[in-house]
Amino acid sequence: MSPIPITREVASSSCDFSIDDDDNEQKTSFCPQIIHKTSSCFPLDQPHAPPRGQQKYGRKEQKNAIATQKEEESEIHENRAKGVGDPMATQRQAGVDPALLDYIIERLTEVRSARLGKQLVELSGTEIRKLCLASKDIFLQQPNLLEIKPPIKICGLFERGGYPPEANYLFLGSYVDHGKQSLETICLLLAYKIKYPENFFLLRGNHECAYINRLYGFYDECKRRYNVTLWKTFTDCFNCLPVAALIDKKILCMHGGLSPDLANLDQIRNLPRPTDVPDTGLLCDLLWSDPCRDIQGWGMNDRGVSYTFGPDKVSEFLTKHDLDLVCRANEVIYQLTSFHTFVYDSSLSGH
């Protein structure tokens, strides 16, 4: 029997969706929209490797393993000498003093922890520009299609999942326009990206686009609290954000969804940056398309941009690329407590 694609949805204001390779368990307390390849709740049940020391090698395998280990150790030493993998070195190279970065994070997080409501945190324009420029450099150093290993929390609330570096995070975009403190939100996320570049990941959403956030509030917030020049600085930063992530080679994450132009994942890797979001094409679809359980193939999108895609396209894409699921955002889900499962095969509707 062919795999049954399923869409599982949970309100994005409630909790987090985490993937942990230690026990192959995916814990779900917050979730963006997830489109599965199979009807099992969490399909990542790959066998564990044997404990270290219990692997059985022949002499040839032992020599290869030793050679590989020496190469890895040599690479680690070279990277340390260059400052690669060293958060403090990364912060210094990016032009942000580590002490200043910690101070920015402290000011932004103490408002959250103190439950001070809508109190604004007035960072200086210079501090914000440094965050934008430093994070922009990091975004461009990393690929457009991030390849991430578990454990990772996809989106989430820091109070539930732990503040970085207690947990690794992947956010799926649209950080601005959805409230009166977009500046505090994006500044905290950029600061964490600079401080933990290999553990904290941000994807681009459809509101990380000058045309959209010019209309929906972020431009006005920047102009009211600072100036238009600062908004342009954010725009330059947003144009460098990666657009998709591949977790454990099995879970493809993006803000929007699939595209009729997406034939292979290298197309995502090769998308140019920095770039604005075009009106049509692959990049547009990755940020704007929506799944629809009531259609087959591709359909018109009520948003007036991009497409909708049916369960057949999900199944076809996942099978072709040997993936387990697609994880996306871009829609508010109002059920706060449990999954709503949409099975795309009417024969299973009573199960």
Legacy VTK file of the C-alpha trace (Angstrom):
# vtk DataFile Version 3.0
C-alpha trace
ASCII
DATASET POLYDATA
POINTS 351 float
0.000 0.000 0.000
1.373 3.432 -0.912
2.289 5.872 1.884
-0.542 8.123 3.058
0.461 11.778 3.360
-0.876 13.425 6.481
-0.955 17.015 7.585
-0.645 17.516 11.328
-1.253 20.970 12.711
-0.941 22.647 16.093
-1.322 26.279 17.046
1.976 28.049 16.611
1.449 30.030 19.796
1.489 27.097 22.144
4.669 25.069 22.264
7.446 23.248 20.335
8.261 20.501 17.920
11.572 18.909 18.761
13.651 16.198 17.164
16.125 14.317 19.300
18.491 11.752 17.866
19.530 10.459 21.291
16.430 8.343 21.649
14.935 8.812 18.163
11.959 10.514 19.776
10.247 13.580 18.370
8.504 15.424 21.179
5.633 17.606 20.149
4.356 20.402 22.281
4.564 23.157 19.647
4.439 22.686 15.959
4.322 24.418 12.650
2.453 22.539 9.942
3.888 19.106 9.231
3.216 17.073 6.125
4.114 13.435 6.631
5.052 10.731 4.202
3.619 7.952 6.327
0.672 7.559 8.655
2.878 6.874 11.671
2.962 9.764 14.105
6.730 10.169 14.030
8.451 8.245 11.271
12.079 8.664 12.288
12.758 5.257 13.802
16.180 4.496 12.416
18.247 1.986 14.403
20.912 3.266 16.752
24.553 2.661 15.990
26.169 0.189 18.404
27.749 1.786 21.479
31.272 3.057 20.986
33.757 0.268 21.528
31.362 -2.467 20.420
31.735 -1.976 16.663
33.385 -4.884 14.909
36.112 -3.933 12.476
38.579 -5.892 10.419
42.170 -4.662 10.073
41.384 -2.706 6.934
38.386 -1.038 8.552
40.450 -0.256 11.662
43.139 1.450 9.566
40.511 3.449 7.695
38.831 4.443 10.960
42.157 5.554 12.471
43.035 7.537 9.342
39.618 9.192 9.352
39.953 10.060 13.039
43.372 11.646 12.432
41.970 13.678 9.547
39.094 14.869 11.726
41.449 15.803 14.574
43.699 17.673 12.142
40.703 19.543 10.744
39.552 20.458 14.255
43.003 21.883 15.092
43.074 23.860 11.835
39.595 25.210 12.461
40.497 26.228 15.993
43.524 28.079 14.662
41.252 29.922 12.226
38.573 30.523 14.843
36.044 28.292 13.059
33.555 26.750 15.460
34.587 29.169 18.210
31.579 31.388 19.042
33.757 34.065 20.638
35.995 34.197 17.559
32.938 34.340 15.305
31.536 37.260 17.280
34.842 39.137 17.105
35.238 38.467 13.373
31.684 39.682 12.811
32.513 42.988 14.454
30.407 42.512 17.594
32.112 42.603 20.953
31.080 39.455 22.897
30.438 41.490 26.042
28.164 43.868 24.133
26.330 40.931 22.572
25.705 39.386 25.989
24.475 42.737 27.280
22.018 43.063 24.375
20.676 39.552 24.975
20.365 40.213 28.706
18.345 43.390 28.153
16.018 41.703 25.680
15.432 38.547 27.703
14.965 40.173 31.100
11.808 41.844 29.797
10.435 38.423 28.858
11.412 36.777 32.126
10.040 39.656 34.207
6.694 39.499 32.374
6.777 43.229 31.787
4.233 43.067 29.017
4.707 45.462 26.137
7.672 47.320 27.610
10.000 48.385 24.812
13.734 47.747 24.890
15.434 50.727 23.323
18.653 49.424 21.841
20.740 52.080 20.153
20.692 52.355 16.385
24.389 51.481 16.361
23.763 48.286 18.322
21.011 47.208 15.938
23.126 47.940 12.870
25.913 45.803 14.305
23.471 42.926 14.800
22.241 43.201 11.212
25.695 43.414 9.648
27.189 40.622 11.738
24.303 38.212 11.212
24.219 39.035 7.489
27.830 37.865 7.173
27.022 34.632 9.003
23.967 33.947 6.824
26.083 34.284 3.684
28.792 32.015 5.083
26.215 29.271 5.605
24.349 27.524 2.758
20.944 28.518 1.433
19.755 24.998 2.251
20.935 24.385 5.796
21.806 20.791 6.629
21.171 20.274 10.329
21.652 17.293 12.587
19.346 16.539 15.524
18.636 17.316 18.283
16.803 20.452 17.147
13.675 22.308 18.192
11.697 23.686 15.283
10.344 27.068 16.418
9.332 27.070 20.038
9.074 29.031 23.242
12.299 29.539 25.164
10.465 29.200 28.467
9.493 25.647 27.494
12.451 24.452 25.458
15.206 26.303 27.263
17.154 29.397 26.341
20.129 28.913 24.015
22.492 27.113 24.337
20.344 24.689 26.386
18.694 23.638 23.128
19.303 24.006 19.398
16.649 25.939 17.479
15.363 26.350 13.944
12.887 29.156 13.246
10.819 29.159 10.062
10.465 32.845 9.264
8.119 35.853 9.441
9.644 37.407 12.542
8.236 40.888 11.906
4.826 42.464 11.232
2.970 40.271 13.729
2.995 42.481 16.800
4.116 45.777 18.277
7.569 44.550 19.264
8.947 43.244 16.006
12.205 45.069 16.678
12.767 43.344 20.007
11.882 39.987 18.468
14.183 40.160 15.463
17.040 41.709 17.453
16.970 38.882 19.990
16.938 36.260 17.232
19.824 37.915 15.386
21.809 38.222 18.607
21.385 34.514 19.325
22.387 33.715 15.745
25.625 35.629 16.175
26.362 34.098 19.569
25.547 30.498 18.565
25.954 30.366 14.765
26.089 26.554 14.569
23.232 25.906 16.997
20.671 28.584 16.227
19.143 28.859 12.765
16.771 31.313 11.099
14.979 30.769 7.793
13.459 33.474 5.677
9.709 33.972 5.738
7.469 35.926 3.407
7.546 38.943 5.731
11.332 39.173 5.490
10.682 41.061 2.270
10.758 44.833 1.800
7.518 45.008 -0.171
5.548 43.036 2.449
6.871 44.498 5.698
6.664 47.965 4.134
2.879 47.448 4.154
2.232 45.376 7.265
3.880 47.327 10.044
7.614 46.738 10.373
8.527 49.745 8.242
6.302 51.983 10.357
7.772 50.576 13.578
11.332 51.243 12.395
10.409 54.737 11.194
8.561 55.614 14.416
11.199 54.331 16.822
14.365 54.944 14.778
14.513 55.896 11.094
13.970 54.590 7.576
17.693 53.963 7.159
17.548 51.318 9.872
14.657 49.605 8.067
16.823 49.474 4.945
19.598 47.897 7.018
17.189 45.163 8.104
16.121 44.691 4.482
19.729 44.069 3.445
20.025 41.516 6.252
16.758 39.750 5.362
17.874 39.428 1.731
20.679 37.137 2.920
18.632 34.705 5.030
18.654 31.007 4.044
15.330 29.731 2.741
15.186 26.046 3.698
16.682 23.466 6.039
17.173 19.717 5.778
17.194 17.928 9.128
18.916 14.557 9.324
18.483 14.282 5.525
14.833 13.372 6.147
12.868 16.498 7.101
12.647 19.458 4.734
11.704 22.732 6.408
10.679 26.034 4.875
8.264 28.872 5.533
5.845 28.265 2.684
5.845 24.986 0.826
6.591 23.061 -2.342
7.007 24.473 -5.828
6.273 23.110 -9.308
9.736 24.418 -10.226
11.475 22.333 -7.542
12.976 19.279 -9.248
15.967 18.746 -6.944
17.346 20.205 -3.732
20.409 21.632 -5.467
18.091 24.254 -6.926
17.559 25.581 -3.402
21.284 25.482 -2.693
21.972 27.475 -5.854
19.449 30.265 -5.307
21.323 33.588 -5.352
21.833 35.734 -2.276
21.428 38.524 -1.397
18.132 38.810 -3.218
14.672 40.260 -2.871
11.674 37.930 -3.107
10.385 37.723 -6.703
6.704 37.616 -7.629
6.971 34.121 -9.128
9.333 31.173 -9.236
11.029 28.819 -6.816
12.006 31.306 -4.115
8.534 32.833 -4.124
6.917 29.401 -3.739
9.226 28.312 -0.914
7.988 31.321 1.062
4.348 31.496 -0.068
2.794 28.212 -1.260
0.209 26.371 0.861
-0.939 22.734 1.126
-4.576 21.963 0.343
-6.114 18.593 1.184
-9.038 19.122 -1.188
-7.135 19.210 -4.471
-4.904 17.046 -6.608
-1.827 18.524 -8.211
-1.304 22.278 -8.204
-3.986 24.899 -7.697
-4.472 28.642 -7.503
-3.644 30.243 -4.170
-6.241 32.515 -2.539
-3.394 34.747 -1.391
-2.990 35.856 -4.998
0.598 34.636 -5.109
2.213 31.229 -5.649
0.234 27.951 -5.581
-1.545 25.415 -3.437
-0.444 21.791 -3.635
-2.341 18.587 -3.000
-1.440 15.409 -1.111
-0.377 13.682 -4.325
2.358 16.267 -4.825
3.514 15.830 -1.239
3.750 12.054 -1.590
5.445 12.341 -4.979
8.038 14.807 -3.678
8.837 12.883 -0.501
9.202 9.585 -2.331
11.398 11.075 -5.046
13.793 12.647 -2.555
13.644 9.896 0.099
12.268 12.275 2.729
9.934 11.568 5.633
8.105 14.855 5.954
7.871 18.500 5.064
7.652 20.974 7.951
6.339 24.434 7.159
4.797 27.549 8.701
2.860 30.433 7.083
-0.566 29.620 8.563
-2.019 30.209 12.013
-3.539 27.054 13.501
-6.102 27.739 16.199
-6.378 24.374 17.957
-4.197 24.809 21.026
-4.162 21.410 22.655
-4.011 18.559 20.173
-3.131 17.520 16.638
-5.707 17.716 13.904
-4.956 14.988 11.433
-6.078 15.280 7.840
-5.778 11.948 6.075
-5.665 12.298 2.324
-7.156 8.873 1.690
-10.909 8.750 2.194
-10.725 5.017 2.789
-9.028 5.731 6.120
-11.371 8.522 7.160
-12.982 6.372 9.823
-9.699 5.373 11.471
LINES 1 352
351 0 1 2 3 4 5 6 7 8 9 10 11 12 13 14 15 16 17 18 19 20 21 22 23 24 25 26 27 28 29 30 31 32 33 34 35 36 37 38 39 40 41 42 43 44 45 46 47 48 49 50 51 52 53 54 55 56 57 58 59 60 61 62 63 64 65 66 67 68 69 70 71 72 73 74 75 76 77 78 79 80 81 82 83 84 85 86 87 88 89 90 91 92 93 94 95 96 97 98 99 100 101 102 103 104 105 106 107 108 109 110 111 112 113 114 115 116 117 118 119 120 121 122 123 124 125 126 127 128 129 130 131 132 133 134 135 136 137 138 139 140 141 142 143 144 145 146 147 148 149 150 151 152 153 154 155 156 157 158 159 160 161 162 163 164 165 166 167 168 169 170 171 172 173 174 175 176 177 178 179 180 181 182 183 184 185 186 187 188 189 190 191 192 193 194 195 196 197 198 199 200 201 202 203 204 205 206 207 208 209 210 211 212 213 214 215 216 217 218 219 220 221 222 223 224 225 226 227 228 229 230 231 232 233 234 235 236 237 238 239 240 241 242 243 244 245 246 247 248 249 250 251 252 253 254 255 256 257 258 259 260 261 262 263 264 265 266 267 268 269 270 271 272 273 274 275 276 277 278 279 280 281 282 283 284 285 286 287 288 289 290 291 292 293 294 295 296 297 298 299 300 301 302 303 304 305 306 307 308 309 310 311 312 313 314 315 316 317 318 319 320 321 322 323 324 325 326 327 328 329 330 331 332 333 334 335 336 337 338 339 340 341 342 343 344 345 346 347 348 349 350
